[in-house]
Amino acid sequence: MASIAVTSETPDEVKQPGQFVLLIRYLRRNWSLGIGLLILFLLIAFTVIGFLVIEVKHAYPLAAPSKKPPSLKYLFGTDFFGRDLFAALVVGMWQTALIGLIAGGIGTGVGVVFGFISAYFGGWTDRVIRTACQILTPIPVLLIQVVAAGSLDKRDVTFLTMAIIVAALAWMGPTLVIRSQVLTMKERQYVSVAKLSGLSDFGIIFKEILPNLLPFLAAAFVGQVFSAVFASFYLAVLGLGPLREPLLGNIIWAAQGQGAFFNGWWWWPMEPAIAMILILGSLALINMGLDELANPRVRRSE
């Protein structure tokens, strides 16, 4: 009998998708993060390109004819004080974002430090930090910020002072939330193994617990930036910011004071309001998307 030779063919290896393809797939699945990042990218591009084509002095009074509607020469029009609103929005968006980043970074950083100290080391430090947070949390933050900003001389109000005022009461929320996360993580098996292996407390914090909290910390930071941008906006709308600077809230405050809508200068308050909606909307969408990364209970599978 003739023997039948059986040949086995090795199937071609399935190519794994690259990192960029996996990122695109994830952003398609996590639509809030994708849309938020897209809006944020467009806002950053608007600011960067704007600084390349404008003269910063045009963002300040007496740099252009006043009350000009949008046109080819003045894309976003001018206001009552002779500011080119295109230049003012470019500079104002950068200033507003800078206040949000500084205040959000301070609030999140202090919250991370206090949260880790309180949860990991416990004892009297935990009682002091937890009691301070529980006492300060119910206090109306807006009222304290308005009183603090209103008590300053207008000539002394700068970006840094506004950021400090906004960040002064921004650390309690991150502290309590991070404390609760660390309390659960420090009881997990890999932390116990690290302790048995002789790893120091700070080694456990920085090498074992902190890396696992990075998605959560990113979401907390974006949330704090959102709160800080919103706080700086309403303080400026109330006339409590550095009035000479073209912050988005300052532009709206000046438009209200001059009766812009009543006089038909609709573009003056409308444009900074749309810019602020886009900024806050992008941060809110990014925060929602990062929450999916940080919270496995809401994480969707591909």
DOGUGU-55128 format. One line per 5 residues: number of its first residue (from 1); for each residue z, y, x negated of C-alpha. Coordinates in pm, whole numbers, plus 50000, padded with zeros to 5 digits. Example, Ala and Ser with C-alpha at 12.3 -4.5 7.8 and 13.67 -1.06 7.14 Angstrom:
BEGIN
1> 50780,49550,48770  50714,49894,48633 .
// end
This chain:
BEGIN
1> 50000,50000,50000  49918,50342,49883  50222,50550,49829  50235,50884,49999  50351,51159,49773 .
6> 50580,51401,49946  50583,51744,49793  50859,51985,49872  50774,52349,49857  51041,52599,49784 .
11> 51025,52880,50038  50983,53226,49901  51303,53412,49860  51369,53655,50138  51371,54005,49998 .
16> 51686,54196,50073  51627,54550,50203  51709,54831,49964  51998,55072,49993  51779,55345,50142 .
21> 51648,55109,50412  52001,54995,50495  52112,55359,50518  51827,55445,50757  51910,55141,50971 .
26> 52273,55239,50986  52197,55600,51076  51967,55478,51354  52253,55268,51485  52518,55537,51431 .
31> 52314,55813,51598  52595,56071,51605  52632,56058,51226  52255,56074,51177  52203,56372,51407 .
36> 52506,56554,51267  52386,56508,50908  52036,56623,51006  52166,56945,51166  52395,57005,50869 .
41> 52106,56953,50626  51893,57205,50818  52177,57459,50814  52223,57413,50439  51848,57448,50384 .
46> 51847,57766,50595  52127,57914,50384  51986,57809,50046  51632,57925,50124  51771,58241,50281 .
51> 51956,58338,49964  51628,58298,49775  51437,58541,49996  51693,58802,50105  51874,59081,49932 .
56> 52247,59040,49993  52294,59415,50040  52080,59394,50356  52363,59197,50520  52580,59509,50512 .
61> 52562,59838,50710  52302,60109,50651  52052,59872,50490  51791,59880,50769  51695,60076,51082 .
66> 51945,60010,51359  51892,59824,51689  51552,59678,51605  51456,59366,51807  51327,59054,51628 .
71> 50988,59113,51467  50779,59002,51172  50954,59254,50949  51305,59177,51078  51296,58813,51190 .
76> 51632,58824,51365  51636,59198,51436  51897,59450,51325  52227,59560,51473  52383,59894,51563 .
81> 52513,59943,51208  52179,59889,51037  52231,59534,50914  51938,59294,50885  52069,59009,51100 .
86> 51868,58747,50913  52045,58843,50590  52375,58877,50776  52345,58524,50919  52259,58376,50579 .
91> 52559,58540,50414  52786,58493,50717  52715,58120,50748  52796,58071,50381  53119,58272,50414 .
96> 53228,58089,50730  53155,57751,50570  53347,57852,50256  53657,57939,50460  53629,57607,50644 .
101> 53591,57406,50323  53885,57578,50151  54118,57553,50450  54006,57200,50537  54050,57088,50176 .
106> 54399,57238,50156  54507,57090,50490  54370,56745,50414  54500,56743,50056  54854,56839,50157 .
111> 54839,56589,50443  54732,56309,50208  55011,56383,49959  55284,56415,50223  55153,56117,50421 .
116> 55157,55886,50119  55499,56006,50001  55646,55968,50348  55502,55624,50427  55510,55452,50090 .
121> 55841,55566,49946  56032,55610,50275  56400,55701,50267  56513,56060,50300  56170,56195,50205 .
126> 56019,56015,50504  56284,56154,50736  56239,56512,50608  55857,56509,50625  55846,56335,50962 .
131> 56106,56571,51112  55924,56879,50979  55595,56758,51130  55756,56680,51463  55917,57025,51477 .
136> 55606,57221,51371  55341,57025,51562  55430,57159,51913  55415,57522,51790  55099,57698,51920 .
141> 54886,57722,51607  54664,57996,51750  54963,58220,51818  55099,58181,51465  54757,58246,51311 .
146> 54701,58557,51523  55046,58695,51435  55000,58619,51064  54649,58767,51047  54748,59070,51259 .
151> 55043,59152,51031  54818,59198,50727  54656,59521,50621  54283,59495,50697  54206,59599,50341 .
156> 54399,59295,50214  54220,59037,50430  53979,58827,50222  53821,58484,50246  54114,58333,50058 .
161> 54379,58492,50279  54196,58377,50592  54169,58025,50451  54542,58020,50367  54634,58148,50714 .
166> 54421,57878,50876  54548,57603,50642  54917,57698,50670  54969,57483,50981  54677,57245,50932 .
171> 54861,56976,50733  55093,56830,50998  54829,56635,51189  54675,56468,50880  55024,56393,50747 .
176> 55132,56200,51057  54802,56014,51092  54779,55918,50724  55145,55817,50727  55078,55572,51009 .
181> 54776,55428,50827  54967,55380,50501  55260,55219,50684  55028,54945,50811  54830,54903,50488 .
186> 55128,54872,50255  55239,54558,50442  54911,54375,50386  54878,54075,50161  54674,54234,49883 .
191> 54944,54500,49836  55211,54231,49808  54999,54048,49551  54959,54371,49353  55337,54420,49353 .
196> 55395,54064,49231  55142,54117,48952  55353,54406,48821  55130,54695,48927  55322,55022,48950 .
201> 55367,55216,49275  55113,55478,49176  54875,55205,49064  54903,55042,49406  54848,55376,49579 .
206> 54541,55478,49376  54385,55135,49315  54467,54939,49630  54551,55162,49927  54359,55485,49865 .
211> 54012,55326,49816  54049,55145,50148  54133,55472,50320  53834,55670,50189  53625,55647,50512 .
216> 53930,55751,50710  54007,56038,50470  53645,56157,50494  53673,56166,50874  54005,56351,50849 .
221> 53853,56607,50609  53555,56674,50837  53793,56713,51131  54000,56964,50936  53690,57159,50833 .
226> 53586,57171,51200  53928,57307,51300  53928,57558,51013  53578,57688,51092  53670,57726,51458 .
231> 53998,57902,51370  53826,58145,51132  53567,58210,51401  53810,58304,51678  54026,58510,51441 .
236> 53716,58707,51342  53608,58744,51707  53949,58898,51774  53889,59148,51492  54143,58991,51255 .
241> 53905,58895,50974  53764,59093,50680  53574,59336,50901  53324,59457,50643  53199,59105,50574 .
246> 52923,58957,50795  53123,58656,50914  52971,58506,51227  53281,58597,51425  53276,58952,51288 .
251> 52914,59000,51402  53007,58893,51756  53320,59113,51751  53112,59416,51650  52853,59334,51919 .
256> 53124,59318,52184  53266,59650,52069  52927,59820,52102  52837,59659,52437  52534,59476,52297 .
261> 52447,59284,52614  52505,59587,52835  52266,59794,52619  52000,59522,52600  52060,59422,52236 .
266> 52083,59055,52333  51975,58921,51993  52276,59073,51818  52553,58846,51961  52322,58559,52061 .
271> 52209,58459,51712  52554,58421,51548  52675,58238,51861  52391,57983,51831  52461,57946,51458 .
276> 52829,57875,51526  52741,57622,51797  52514,57440,51551  52780,57439,51279  53057,57311,51506 .
281> 52823,57066,51678  52710,56912,51349  53068,56876,51226  53177,56721,51556  52891,56467,51546 .
286> 52962,56380,51181  53330,56334,51264  53240,56099,51548  53012,55900,51318  53270,55876,51041 .
291> 53528,55762,51293  53315,55453,51347  53332,55379,50975  53707,55436,50963  53795,55252,51284 .
296> 53676,54889,51295  53758,54864,51666  53474,55104,51752  53238,54984,51479  52908,54850,51612 .
301> 52722,54567,51447  52352,54582,51375 .
// end
